[in-house]
Amino acid sequence: MTDFALRPGRHRRAITAIGAIAACASVVGGLLLGSSALASRSADTGSPAATVAMTTPISPAPTTSGVASTPSPSFTAAPASGPVAYAMPVVPVAGFWTVPASVSLWDLSRLWTGSADSLTSHGSGAQTYTALAVPTSDVAGLTRYFGTAPSAAVRSLGVAEVKTAVRGSATTLGLLEADDVTPDVRALGLDGLQLFGSDRIDDPAAWRLRVATPTPPRILADATWTLAAGGDVNLDRRIYVAAVTDGLGPDNPWLGGSARIVGGDCCGMDGSELVTAKSRGNRSAVQDLFHNADLALVNFEGSAPNDYVYRPNSLVFTFDPALLVGLADTGIDMVSLANNHIRNGGDQGVLDTMANLDAVGVAHVGAGANLAAADTPGWLSAGGIKVAVLAYSAVGPGNWATNIRPGATPLQTDRVVADIRAVKAAGADVVIVMPHWGQEYSYMLSAAQKSQASAFVAAGADLVLGSHSHWVGGLQSLQGDNGTAFVDYSMGDLLFDLNHDAAAQEAEVVTLTFVGRTLAQVQLDPTVMIGGTQVGLLDPAGDGRTVMNAIRIASRGMLDW
């Protein structure tokens, strides 16, 4: 084993079950306008109680991500019409495939009042909006907030119709109460701040656009948390050479930063075109993406035995256990071992892999010393929510565990359904299934995959996060126990020196935002392999459009977002 020092201190925002309670109490305290204070204020003024957000002039808010905040006018809103104890954040929304961006409150106010005929979002993939769709139930509150009736650019609709409007028109921006935000629309930032996603603000009280509500917003009462998930991770081939032979260390594979594609290359399998990518800087961008999430998962495509052997260009994958430190440093909480390469290091290799992951503090699921051990769920927690993770492989029966042999958990529908029901009975709030399945180098899905995904959700799964095809796959939305259940059939090769074709060099990280048990947002970040040794993040509105378009096309007929 190569001797690398473990880096000190992981800087994650991971929330433990105990810490989440304190964090949630702090957040609620930030926006809960206590009934005693309101009663006192109401008694002093002789007028109905109103939220601070509704009566205090707006001042410029801090910004993030380099987005400048235009000074806003001082909106002094009229008091609410009745007793109000809470302030509900109102969020700009656009169509699901919109690249994450931010709008300014100043521009939004000008579109509302009619002093401007459009507003333009800031950030990658900036978009100009000429119409504003708002729920009829919020028109009065927004009128009080902006101090004037809406202009002709504002359409008053039902909540569902607002979502339909923004999905159907790239020039229509919506406004929704935070509790009404669902995965089928994209929540945008406001003056550079985000209320959803891994970069969300820690204190929702900093969100300046709010309306009065008589009941606690669910986004405050139920803790918000995020999960970042990636596809296949393989630490062999040129990744090993750069990290070990060249001495760049176990973090090197994860330090590709922001990336761009600089050209094509020849040749992959059967003469397929490859891409050449380079880093644009911001070396920690990938690590930050995982660190900033409360939980992070990937598929670990191989074994890390103590007697590992480096095999250049082989399809037998064994990894230097010293490289596992990079997983921990990147903030990966748990890996799936349920794949067709887990036994590449033999019986002992399976056992060594689990022990070596334990040694660096990375949990694992989907493999074990025997079938019973392999079929044991993994448990995580975030935001006070108990998360069960189940992982299975449909590929390579020779790598499956048996009653007397270590290996992966076999993907058998009845087994998975029974396991989902068992973890639900054991108290799981959210259930994640990670299947290793499908056809390699193809976007096509089998009837069996679709049937299995539906069966998993019907049994109580909230997320199905697939791997194995080496290409990104389609997305699907199904009705689950907690609202929208989300299926990502394949996340592609996240960190894998496999120059089969360009589609195998590019992948995605999916970041999912939950409010309590309910999925509220889904964000896709395209990635690319750089020189076969590092993974980098692509601009989804730039060089990452190829990946995003592939996912969108593969999702046709399954996702109407």
C-alpha positions as semicolon CSV with decimal commas, in nm:
position;residue;x (nm);y (nm);z (nm)
1;M;0,000;0,000;0,000
2;T;0,137;0,340;-0,093
3;D;0,194;0,560;0,211
4;F;-0,011;0,880;0,190
5;A;-0,095;1,094;0,490
6;L;-0,462;1,140;0,571
7;R;-0,556;1,504;0,534
8;P;-0,687;1,671;0,848
9;G;-1,042;1,789;0,902
10;R;-1,319;1,739;0,650
11;H;-1,507;2,064;0,601
12;R;-1,850;1,923;0,533
13;R;-2,181;2,070;0,638
14;A;-2,302;1,719;0,719
15;I;-2,577;1,729;0,980
16;T;-2,597;1,451;1,234
17;A;-2,928;1,351;1,386
18;I;-2,850;1,548;1,702
19;G;-2,692;1,845;1,528
20;A;-2,989;1,871;1,295
21;I;-3,223;1,943;1,583
22;A;-3,015;2,239;1,693
23;A;-2,969;2,358;1,337
24;C;-3,341;2,335;1,266
25;A;-3,423;2,523;1,585
26;S;-3,185;2,799;1,483
27;V;-3,337;2,827;1,136
28;V;-3,693;2,832;1,269
29;G;-3,588;3,097;1,515
30;G;-3,460;3,308;1,229
31;L;-3,798;3,336;1,059
32;L;-4,040;3,260;1,340
33;L;-4,173;3,596;1,448
34;G;-4,273;3,498;1,799
35;S;-4,640;3,530;1,891
36;S;-4,561;3,713;2,215
37;A;-4,353;3,975;2,035
38;L;-4,620;4,018;1,773
39;A;-4,890;4,050;2,033
40;S;-4,687;4,315;2,210
41;R;-4,622;4,506;1,889
42;S;-4,989;4,485;1,795
43;A;-5,092;4,615;2,133
44;D;-4,848;4,906;2,109
45;T;-4,962;5,017;1,766
46;G;-5,324;4,924;1,780
47;S;-5,290;4,765;1,436
48;P;-5,289;4,400;1,324
49;A;-4,962;4,220;1,378
50;A;-4,743;4,189;1,067
51;T;-4,411;4,030;0,991
52;V;-4,093;4,230;0,998
53;A;-4,042;4,135;0,634
54;M;-4,369;4,299;0,543
55;T;-4,308;4,630;0,716
56;T;-3,934;4,694;0,716
57;P;-3,781;4,879;0,418
58;I;-3,560;4,652;0,209
59;S;-3,189;4,716;0,207
60;P;-2,930;4,558;-0,024
61;A;-2,856;4,199;0,074
62;P;-2,517;4,029;0,074
63;T;-2,430;3,846;-0,244
64;T;-2,255;3,523;-0,331
65;S;-2,100;3,366;-0,636
66;G;-1,973;3,699;-0,758
67;V;-2,320;3,824;-0,852
68;A;-2,350;4,192;-0,786
69;S;-2,662;4,311;-0,607
70;T;-2,831;4,618;-0,750
71;P;-2,955;4,845;-0,469
72;S;-3,327;4,797;-0,425
73;P;-3,583;5,067;-0,361
74;S;-3,719;5,094;-0,010
75;F;-4,046;4,905;-0,025
76;T;-4,251;4,998;0,281
77;A;-4,539;4,757;0,267
78;A;-4,880;4,802;0,421
79;P;-4,961;4,585;0,723
80;A;-5,112;4,244;0,663
81;S;-5,487;4,216;0,698
82;G;-5,483;3,988;1,000
83;P;-5,262;3,832;1,268
84;V;-4,951;3,687;1,111
85;A;-4,674;3,501;1,289
86;Y;-4,456;3,380;1,003
87;A;-4,292;3,499;0,683
88;M;-4,299;3,271;0,380
89;P;-4,003;3,297;0,140
90;V;-4,110;3,353;-0,222
91;V;-3,880;3,196;-0,482
92;P;-3,824;3,278;-0,852
93;V;-3,873;2,964;-1,062
94;A;-3,817;2,868;-1,425
95;G;-3,834;2,546;-1,630
96;F;-3,653;2,239;-1,498
97;W;-3,385;2,240;-1,770
98;T;-3,291;2,601;-1,697
99;V;-2,930;2,639;-1,592
100;P;-2,913;2,754;-1,229
101;A;-2,903;3,132;-1,220
102;S;-3,006;3,429;-1,011
103;V;-3,230;3,731;-1,059
104;S;-3,207;4,061;-0,878
105;L;-3,486;4,183;-0,656
106;W;-3,447;4,524;-0,819
107;D;-3,517;4,389;-1,168
108;L;-3,799;4,176;-1,034
109;S;-3,963;4,478;-0,874
110;R;-3,937;4,675;-1,200
111;L;-4,110;4,396;-1,393
112;W;-4,381;4,381;-1,127
113;T;-4,440;4,755;-1,131
114;G;-4,412;4,791;-1,508
115;S;-4,115;5,026;-1,495
116;A;-3,925;4,774;-1,710
117;D;-4,048;4,537;-1,978
118;S;-3,806;4,254;-1,898
119;L;-3,548;4,124;-1,654
120;T;-3,234;3,922;-1,719
121;S;-3,098;3,655;-1,489
122;H;-2,733;3,647;-1,390
123;G;-2,488;3,360;-1,419
124;S;-2,414;3,088;-1,670
125;G;-2,692;3,054;-1,925
126;A;-2,850;3,390;-1,838
127;Q;-3,205;3,427;-1,966
128;T;-3,429;3,728;-2,035
129;Y;-3,782;3,712;-1,895
130;T;-4,068;3,927;-2,022
131;A;-4,358;3,780;-1,821
132;L;-4,412;3,696;-1,457
133;A;-4,651;3,420;-1,342
134;V;-4,761;3,430;-0,977
135;P;-5,017;3,236;-0,774
136;T;-5,346;3,421;-0,735
137;S;-5,327;3,355;-0,361
138;D;-5,004;3,560;-0,337
139;V;-5,104;3,861;-0,546
140;A;-5,230;4,054;-0,243
141;G;-4,919;3,979;-0,039
142;L;-4,685;4,071;-0,324
143;T;-4,884;4,388;-0,388
144;R;-4,826;4,488;-0,026
145;Y;-4,460;4,391;-0,056
146;F;-4,389;4,591;-0,372
147;G;-4,626;4,869;-0,271
148;T;-4,822;4,873;-0,597
149;A;-5,059;4,663;-0,805
150;P;-4,901;4,425;-1,060
151;S;-4,827;4,544;-1,412
152;A;-4,960;4,394;-1,734
153;A;-4,653;4,165;-1,743
154;V;-4,781;3,976;-1,439
155;R;-5,019;3,680;-1,483
156;S;-5,229;3,559;-1,189
157;L;-5,264;3,179;-1,198
158;G;-5,305;2,874;-0,978
159;V;-4,990;2,719;-0,835
160;A;-4,998;2,428;-1,082
161;E;-5,060;2,669;-1,371
162;V;-4,755;2,877;-1,269
163;K;-4,541;2,565;-1,302
164;T;-4,694;2,482;-1,637
165;A;-4,636;2,838;-1,758
166;V;-4,263;2,843;-1,677
167;R;-4,207;2,497;-1,821
168;G;-4,380;2,600;-2,140
169;S;-4,207;2,934;-2,200
170;A;-3,840;3,023;-2,166
171;T;-3,935;3,390;-2,125
172;T;-4,182;3,340;-1,838
173;L;-4,049;3,362;-1,484
174;G;-4,259;3,235;-1,197
175;L;-4,284;3,319;-0,830
176;L;-4,381;3,046;-0,585
177;E;-4,397;3,019;-0,210
178;A;-4,101;2,807;-0,098
179;D;-4,330;2,531;0,026
180;D;-4,482;2,502;-0,324
181;V;-4,146;2,451;-0,500
182;T;-4,125;2,103;-0,652
183;P;-3,864;1,921;-0,864
184;D;-4,046;1,987;-1,194
185;V;-3,936;2,352;-1,186
186;R;-3,598;2,514;-1,124
187;A;-3,564;2,738;-0,820
188;L;-3,347;3,038;-0,908
189;G;-3,140;3,252;-0,678
190;L;-3,226;3,599;-0,559
191;D;-2,944;3,855;-0,560
192;G;-2,696;3,568;-0,576
193;L;-2,842;3,381;-0,279
194;Q;-2,993;3,033;-0,312
195;L;-3,268;2,885;-0,096
196;F;-3,226;2,532;-0,237
197;G;-2,925;2,321;-0,332
198;S;-2,590;2,262;-0,165
199;D;-2,507;2,634;-0,185
200;R;-2,826;2,736;-0,006
201;I;-2,806;3,002;0,261
202;D;-2,781;2,874;0,616
203;D;-3,024;3,133;0,750
204;P;-3,346;3,163;0,544
205;A;-3,415;3,491;0,726
206;A;-3,162;3,645;0,485
207;W;-3,406;3,577;0,200
208;R;-3,561;3,917;0,136
209;L;-3,865;3,832;-0,076
210;R;-4,129;3,708;0,168
211;V;-4,501;3,726;0,219
212;A;-4,711;3,681;0,530
213;T;-4,844;3,339;0,624
214;P;-5,046;3,234;0,931
215;T;-4,877;2,894;0,965
216;P;-4,512;2,786;0,991
217;P;-4,355;2,735;0,647
218;R;-4,270;2,370;0,598
219;I;-3,926;2,465;0,464
220;L;-3,851;2,589;0,816
221;A;-4,042;2,340;1,027
222;D;-3,885;2,049;0,836
223;A;-3,507;2,070;0,803
224;T;-3,369;2,116;0,451
225;W;-3,086;1,887;0,345
226;T;-2,906;1,785;0,026
227;L;-2,766;1,471;-0,128
228;A;-2,499;1,470;-0,401
229;A;-2,462;1,147;-0,598
230;G;-2,220;1,043;-0,870
231;G;-2,176;0,739;-1,092
232;D;-1,887;0,499;-1,142
233;V;-1,558;0,570;-0,964
234;N;-1,253;0,369;-1,073
235;L;-0,908;0,443;-0,928
236;D;-0,705;0,231;-1,171
237;R;-0,511;0,295;-1,495
238;R;-0,383;0,650;-1,553
239;I;-0,554;0,769;-1,235
240;Y;-0,319;0,541;-1,040
241;V;-0,016;0,648;-1,241
242;A;-0,074;1,019;-1,177
243;A;-0,159;0,977;-0,809
244;V;0,102;0,717;-0,717
245;T;0,376;0,683;-0,980
246;D;0,390;1,057;-1,045
247;G;0,341;1,131;-0,675
248;L;0,047;1,371;-0,709
249;G;-0,137;1,207;-0,421
250;P;-0,481;1,058;-0,349
251;D;-0,668;1,388;-0,384
252;N;-0,538;1,448;-0,736
253;P;-0,820;1,261;-0,915
254;W;-1,072;1,497;-0,753
255;L;-0,888;1,824;-0,821
256;G;-0,977;1,880;-1,186
257;G;-1,178;2,187;-1,085
258;S;-1,384;2,362;-1,348
259;A;-1,317;2,220;-1,692
260;R;-1,359;2,297;-2,059
261;I;-1,343;2,083;-2,371
262;V;-1,065;2,200;-2,600
263;G;-1,104;1,961;-2,888
264;G;-1,160;1,610;-3,014
265;D;-0,926;1,317;-3,008
266;C;-0,888;0,982;-3,182
267;C;-0,960;0,717;-3,115
268;G;-1,176;0,523;-2,881
269;M;-1,326;0,180;-2,931
270;D;-1,412;0,109;-3,294
271;G;-1,274;0,447;-3,397
272;S;-1,516;0,643;-3,177
273;E;-1,434;1,009;-3,122
274;L;-1,300;1,116;-2,785
275;V;-1,284;1,461;-2,627
276;T;-0,987;1,646;-2,483
277;A;-1,055;1,853;-2,174
278;K;-0,849;2,091;-1,964
279;S;-0,895;2,250;-1,625
280;R;-1,005;2,614;-1,610
281;G;-0,893;2,653;-1,250
282;N;-1,091;2,645;-0,926
283;R;-0,922;2,314;-0,847
284;S;-1,151;2,229;-0,554
285;A;-1,477;2,267;-0,752
286;V;-1,557;1,894;-0,756
287;Q;-1,462;1,846;-0,392
288;D;-1,668;2,151;-0,299
289;L;-1,970;2,007;-0,479
290;F;-1,960;1,696;-0,262
291;H;-1,844;1,868;0,057
292;N;-2,122;2,124;0,045
293;A;-2,388;1,854;0,028
294;D;-2,507;1,707;0,355
295;L;-2,468;1,354;0,217
296;A;-2,265;1,220;-0,077
297;L;-2,276;0,883;-0,257
298;V;-2,093;0,721;-0,552
299;N;-2,056;0,374;-0,704
300;F;-1,712;0,224;-0,630
301;E;-1,632;0,025;-0,944
302;G;-1,372;-0,225;-0,831
303;S;-1,191;-0,359;-0,527
304;A;-0,910;-0,222;-0,309
305;P;-0,729;-0,533;-0,180
306;N;-0,417;-0,514;0,027
307;D;-0,232;-0,711;-0,243
308;Y;-0,357;-0,491;-0,526
309;V;-0,189;-0,517;-0,865
310;Y;-0,166;-0,235;-1,118
311;R;-0,272;-0,362;-1,460
312;P;-0,250;-0,099;-1,735
313;N;-0,543;-0,108;-1,978
314;S;-0,692;-0,414;-1,812
315;L;-1,061;-0,468;-1,741
316;V;-0,969;-0,629;-1,411
317;F;-0,975;-0,344;-1,160
318;T;-0,786;-0,344;-0,831
319;F;-0,701;-0,016;-0,658
320;D;-0,424;0,093;-0,425
321;P;-0,603;0,126;-0,088
322;A;-0,405;0,443;-0,018
323;L;-0,613;0,620;-0,284
324;L;-0,926;0,575;-0,071
325;V;-0,814;0,875;0,133
326;G;-0,918;1,085;-0,166
327;L;-1,277;0,964;-0,128
328;A;-1,281;1,077;0,233
329;D;-1,115;1,410;0,154
330;T;-1,374;1,473;-0,117
331;G;-1,656;1,426;0,131
332;I;-1,796;1,096;0,005
333;D;-2,001;0,950;0,290
334;M;-2,090;0,612;0,142
335;V;-2,009;0,404;-0,164
336;S;-2,199;0,123;-0,332
337;L;-1,992;-0,192;-0,380
338;A;-2,269;-0,371;-0,569
339;N;-2,112;-0,403;-0,913
340;N;-1,954;-0,652;-1,148
341;H;-1,594;-0,568;-1,048
342;I;-1,613;-0,602;-0,670
343;R;-1,460;-0,952;-0,684
344;N;-1,173;-0,851;-0,914
345;G;-0,946;-0,891;-0,612
346;G;-1,093;-1,227;-0,515
347;D;-1,266;-1,331;-0,193
348;Q;-1,010;-1,158;0,027
349;G;-1,024;-0,851;-0,192
350;V;-1,390;-0,797;-0,106
351;L;-1,313;-0,818;0,266
352;D;-1,004;-0,595;0,233
353;T;-1,201;-0,335;0,038
354;M;-1,460;-0,302;0,313
355;A;-1,195;-0,287;0,585
356;N;-0,991;-0,027;0,396
357;L;-1,299;0,191;0,343
358;D;-1,379;0,161;0,713
359;A;-1,025;0,274;0,791
360;V;-1,071;0,607;0,610
361;G;-1,424;0,664;0,741
362;V;-1,619;0,595;0,422
363;A;-1,927;0,377;0,470
364;H;-2,021;0,109;0,218
365;V;-2,323;-0,094;0,114
366;G;-2,406;-0,364;-0,139
367;A;-2,134;-0,623;-0,066
368;G;-2,038;-0,850;0,218
369;A;-1,865;-1,163;0,339
370;N;-2,172;-1,364;0,241
371;L;-2,518;-1,305;0,101
372;A;-2,675;-1,214;0,434
373;A;-2,401;-0,963;0,510
374;A;-2,414;-0,817;0,157
375;D;-2,788;-0,770;0,186
376;T;-2,754;-0,535;0,483
377;P;-2,876;-0,177;0,440
378;G;-2,656;0,126;0,489
379;W;-2,781;0,403;0,718
380;L;-2,712;0,776;0,706
381;S;-2,879;1,079;0,861
382;A;-2,921;1,442;0,764
383;G;-3,156;1,712;0,881
384;G;-3,298;1,477;1,143
385;I;-3,399;1,238;0,864
386;K;-3,304;0,868;0,870
387;V;-3,184;0,763;0,525
388;A;-3,156;0,397;0,425
389;V;-2,935;0,305;0,129
390;L;-2,974;-0,028;-0,054
391;A;-2,743;-0,138;-0,337
392;Y;-2,764;-0,429;-0,581
393;S;-2,595;-0,560;-0,894
394;A;-2,781;-0,711;-1,187
395;V;-2,455;-0,766;-1,376
396;G;-2,207;-1,054;-1,361
397;P;-2,348;-1,330;-1,140
398;G;-1,990;-1,442;-1,084
399;N;-1,949;-1,134;-0,864
400;W;-2,259;-1,200;-0,653
401;A;-2,234;-1,303;-0,291
402;T;-2,355;-1,648;-0,193
403;N;-2,412;-1,814;0,142
404;I;-2,044;-1,910;0,146
405;R;-1,872;-1,651;-0,076
406;P;-1,810;-1,274;-0,049
407;G;-1,949;-1,052;-0,321
408;A;-2,221;-0,811;-0,432
409;T;-2,590;-0,822;-0,345
410;P;-2,782;-0,971;-0,639
411;L;-3,048;-0,748;-0,793
412;Q;-3,365;-0,954;-0,770
413;T;-3,692;-0,764;-0,766
414;D;-3,854;-0,959;-0,484
415;R;-3,543;-0,919;-0,268
416;V;-3,526;-0,544;-0,325
417;V;-3,898;-0,492;-0,257
418;A;-3,871;-0,692;0,067
419;D;-3,563;-0,493;0,173
420;I;-3,736;-0,160;0,105
421;R;-4,033;-0,262;0,316
422;A;-3,801;-0,383;0,590
423;V;-3,608;-0,055;0,618
424;K;-3,933;0,141;0,610
425;A;-4,056;-0,070;0,900
426;A;-3,725;-0,006;1,076
427;G;-3,786;0,369;1,066
428;A;-3,632;0,489;0,740
429;D;-3,772;0,829;0,641
430;V;-3,609;0,825;0,295
431;V;-3,506;0,513;0,102
432;I;-3,240;0,517;-0,172
433;V;-3,188;0,222;-0,406
434;M;-2,863;0,204;-0,605
435;P;-2,892;-0,059;-0,882
436;H;-2,601;-0,158;-1,106
437;W;-2,788;-0,248;-1,423
438;G;-2,859;-0,185;-1,789
439;Q;-2,674;-0,215;-2,118
440;E;-2,323;-0,080;-2,153
441;Y;-2,262;0,213;-2,388
442;S;-2,630;0,271;-2,454
443;Y;-2,907;0,511;-2,354
444;M;-3,166;0,238;-2,407
445;L;-3,356;0,102;-2,110
446;S;-3,489;-0,249;-2,087
447;A;-3,847;-0,325;-1,995
448;A;-3,709;-0,498;-1,687
449;Q;-3,537;-0,180;-1,564
450;K;-3,853;0,027;-1,599
451;S;-4,061;-0,241;-1,431
452;Q;-3,812;-0,274;-1,146
453;A;-3,794;0,102;-1,090
454;S;-4,173;0,118;-1,066
455;A;-4,178;-0,178;-0,825
456;F;-3,911;-0,017;-0,605
457;V;-4,105;0,310;-0,583
458;A;-4,431;0,129;-0,519
459;A;-4,264;-0,049;-0,227
460;G;-4,151;0,285;-0,080
461;A;-3,826;0,391;-0,247
462;D;-3,778;0,767;-0,284
463;L;-3,469;0,764;-0,508
464;V;-3,333;0,514;-0,758
465;L;-2,977;0,606;-0,861
466;G;-2,836;0,375;-1,127
467;S;-2,494;0,293;-1,270
468;H;-2,309;0,052;-1,503
469;S;-2,390;0,167;-1,859
470;H;-2,087;0,406;-1,862
471;W;-2,315;0,666;-2,024
472;V;-2,561;0,900;-1,857
473;G;-2,920;0,779;-1,874
474;G;-3,276;0,897;-1,865
475;L;-3,464;1,049;-1,573
476;Q;-3,808;0,953;-1,452
477;S;-4,057;1,097;-1,205
478;L;-4,297;0,862;-1,025
479;Q;-4,544;0,914;-0,745
480;G;-4,393;0,792;-0,420
481;D;-4,489;0,774;-0,054
482;N;-4,334;1,115;0,015
483;G;-4,439;1,291;-0,307
484;T;-4,212;1,286;-0,611
485;A;-3,992;0,977;-0,634
486;F;-3,698;1,030;-0,868
487;V;-3,524;0,776;-1,090
488;D;-3,187;0,843;-1,254
489;Y;-3,122;0,530;-1,458
490;S;-2,751;0,601;-1,500
491;M;-2,523;0,876;-1,373
492;G;-2,241;0,773;-1,608
493;D;-1,868;0,738;-1,540
494;L;-1,774;1,003;-1,285
495;L;-1,404;0,915;-1,236
496;F;-1,299;0,644;-1,479
497;D;-1,012;0,621;-1,728
498;L;-1,216;0,435;-1,990
499;N;-1,161;0,584;-2,333
500;H;-1,435;0,389;-2,506
501;D;-1,600;0,699;-2,656
502;A;-1,680;1,059;-2,568
503;A;-2,005;0,964;-2,393
504;A;-1,806;0,749;-2,150
505;Q;-1,580;1,046;-2,068
506;E;-1,867;1,271;-1,961
507;A;-2,113;1,220;-1,677
508;E;-2,317;1,402;-1,415
509;V;-2,340;1,469;-1,045
510;V;-2,701;1,493;-0,933
511;T;-2,776;1,708;-0,628
512;L;-3,114;1,656;-0,466
513;T;-3,266;1,893;-0,211
514;F;-3,511;1,754;0,042
515;V;-3,738;1,942;0,279
516;G;-3,783;1,683;0,549
517;R;-3,885;1,367;0,362
518;T;-4,002;1,548;0,051
519;L;-3,789;1,595;-0,262
520;A;-3,801;1,963;-0,359
521;Q;-3,527;2,015;-0,619
522;V;-3,303;1,822;-0,859
523;Q;-2,988;1,978;-1,006
524;L;-2,758;1,820;-1,264
525;D;-2,391;1,917;-1,290
526;P;-2,212;1,777;-1,598
527;T;-1,859;1,642;-1,561
528;V;-1,572;1,534;-1,786
529;M;-1,253;1,333;-1,746
530;I;-0,937;1,543;-1,787
531;G;-0,644;1,354;-1,938
532;G;-0,777;1,028;-1,798
533;T;-0,655;1,129;-1,450
534;Q;-0,904;1,379;-1,303
535;V;-1,270;1,468;-1,305
536;G;-1,375;1,829;-1,375
537;L;-1,702;2,019;-1,378
538;L;-1,838;2,147;-1,709
539;D;-2,049;2,459;-1,756
540;P;-2,403;2,323;-1,817
541;A;-2,474;2,616;-2,048
542;G;-2,143;2,574;-2,231
543;D;-1,939;2,260;-2,292
544;G;-2,172;2,062;-2,065
545;R;-2,467;2,106;-2,301
546;T;-2,383;1,779;-2,478
547;V;-2,432;1,583;-2,156
548;M;-2,742;1,778;-2,059
549;N;-2,899;1,725;-2,401
550;A;-2,822;1,354;-2,388
551;I;-2,999;1,324;-2,053
552;R;-3,295;1,525;-2,179
553;I;-3,334;1,312;-2,493
554;A;-3,297;0,989;-2,295
555;S;-3,572;1,111;-2,059
556;R;-3,835;1,159;-2,329
557;G;-4,153;0,973;-2,254
558;M;-4,058;0,939;-1,886
559;L;-4,020;1,297;-1,769
560;D;-4,254;1,577;-1,877
561;W;-4,055;1,847;-1,699
